[in-house]
Amino acid sequence: MVVSCCDSSRKIEGHPSTFDLQNYLDIYMELIDYIWRGIVFTNKLKAESLFAVKRQGAFKRLVEVGRVVFLNYGDDTGKLAVIVDIIDHNRALVDGPSTGVPRHAHPYRRLTLTDIVIEKFPRGARSPTVKKFFDNQKILDKWNKTAWSKKLENRKKRAALTDFDRFKLLKLKKQRRCLLQKEISALKAKS
C-alpha cells in the first residue's frame, strides 16, 4: 500500500513493525528542530547541549594573542615570532625580540601557526614584555624539542653536505643495512 504525503494518519503496511506515519513525521521534525538548535544525540536519543559538552573542532591551532608563529616568507623567513595583536582577518601584529624579528604587521598566509602558546600573554604587549614572556617560558627550548624543529635542522644539515659527504653517507647507510640484514638472517636461522 502506498501512502501519500497528504494522508499521514494511515499506517505503513508490509513492514515488520507497523507504526503511525504521523508519529514518525513528528519524531523526524523534532530531530530536525534539535539539530537546528545545536543538540547532539546519543544512541538512545537523549539530547545534550553542545554548549555543555566541550567541542572538538577541526582546527587545533587557532590565531590568538600569544600564539608562537613560524615565519615562512619575507626577510625573517625561518624565525619565530609571537602574535601580539590581531589587526584584521588577513594580518596580525607579530614581534620576536628574542629571535630578531622586528615588530610589524604580517599576513596570515605568510606565517605558520605552531602548537606553542604563551600563557597569560597580554594583548598589545610591547617588545620588552614580549621578550620577558618569551624567555621566562623558555619558548626556544620548547621549539627545539619539537619534531618540526628537528626536521628543519636535518634539512639544513643535508643542504650543507658536499658531494663527498653525501658519498660517505651513502656508504655508511650501506654498511648499516648489511649489519641489520646479517642480524635478521641470524635470528631467522635460530627460530
FENBELCOR-V191011 format. One record per run of one state. SS is the DSSP state (H for helix, E for strand, C for the rest). FROM is the first residue (numbers start at 1). TO is the last residue. If there is no record, write none. Layout:
# FENBELCOR-V191011
ss:from:to
SS:FROM:TO
SS:FROM:TO
This chain:
# FENBELCOR-V191011
ss:from:to
C:1:10
E:11:11
C:12:19
E:20:20
H:21:36
C:37:38
E:39:41
C:42:46
E:47:49
C:50:66
E:67:71
C:72:79
E:80:86
C:87:90
E:91:96
C:97:100
E:101:107
H:108:110
E:111:117
C:118:126
H:127:136
C:137:138
H:139:145
C:146:146
H:147:160
C:161:162
H:163:190
C:191:191
